[in-house]
Amino acid sequence: MTIDTLRSIGQRLLKEISPGNRFSKTAIGTGASGDKTYPVDKAAEDIILSGLEESGEALTIISEETGIVDINGGGRKILVDPVDGSRNAVSGIPFYCTSMAVVNGNSVGDIELSYVLNLINGDEFCAEKGSGAFLNGEKIMTQKDDEFYLVAYEAQSPQKDVPAIMPLLSKSRKTRCLGSTALDLAYLSNGAISLFVCPSPSRSFDFAGGWLLVKEAGGIFTDMKGDTIETVEVSLRKSEPLLVSGNKAIHEKALRLLSKY
């Protein structure tokens, strides 16, 4: 599996999942993750599965919608979120993406290739273990100083989640809840976001593509206690809350703030 294969699938997605479309707000079922499946999710997943089948490789796909699917007998795992931010897509909010991550093993630390595609403007984020992270072919790096310029967060249960992360939000110059974890992490890897936090457990396909981008760009990626998530199993189950920073200084600052509450 190569970045070029993932990019070719991405180009087809951009042609067929047009941001000018009005996507139906009516769910057509429930995906393997337990979330609602919308027509845009199914259309994107069909394109991705078709492209992976055409690659001829033996793969095991773990997708938010279909679940676990073996292609050509099964092999290396690919974590797929066909439309991360599908609620944004069906609501007409232009912030959603496709995320794919290739895993040569069973845990997050075994991710070796990632691809996140902004389905609105075509921004392509790619990373290969040991080779750096890239945006549209240009190498990218995370933020270098320790200021909280912009803290992004995901609040699956706002009543519980927002109070838990208020120490971070209150110290930030700006905050955003954008609704697409993979895209949040992609832009953090480019230095646009200082810190991302998700206090509720996340599924591995939600953050897999972003994990390698952040690591290769120089960022820090742990759970909310500061412990590594590299041993977390890649699966459909919810796993860990996330704390992701542009660098070690930001991360330590965030952990100190959280420890006071």
HELIX and SHEET records of a PDB file:
HELIX    1   1 ILE A    3  GLU A   16  1                                  14    
HELIX    2   2 PRO A   39  GLU A   54  1                                  16    
HELIX    3   3 SER A   86  SER A   91  1                                   6    
HELIX    4   4 VAL A  108  ASP A  110  5                                   3    
HELIX    5   5 PRO A  158  LEU A  169  1                                  12    
HELIX    6   6 THR A  181  SER A  189  1                                   9    
HELIX    7   7 SER A  204  ALA A  217  1                                  14    
HELIX    8   8 LYS A  248  SER A  259  1                                  12    
SHEET    1   A 2 GLY A  29  THR A  30  0                                        
SHEET    2   A 2 LYS A  36  THR A  37 -1                                        
SHEET    1   B 8 GLY A  67  ILE A  71  0                                        
SHEET    2   B 8 LEU A  59  SER A  63 -1                                        
SHEET    3   B 8 ARG A  76  ASP A  84  1                                        
SHEET    4   B 8 CYS A  97  VAL A 103 -1                                        
SHEET    5   B 8 ILE A 111  ASN A 118 -1                                        
SHEET    6   B 8 GLU A 124  GLU A 128 -1                                        
SHEET    7   B 8 GLY A 132  LEU A 135 -1                                        
SHEET    8   B 8 GLU A 138  LYS A 139 -1                                        
SHEET    1   C 5 LYS A 174  ARG A 176  0                                        
SHEET    2   C 5 LEU A 150  TYR A 153  1                                        
SHEET    3   C 5 LEU A 195  ARG A 203  1                                        
SHEET    4   C 5 LYS A 238  SER A 245 -1                                        
SHEET    5   C 5 ILE A 220  THR A 222 -1                                        
END                                                                             
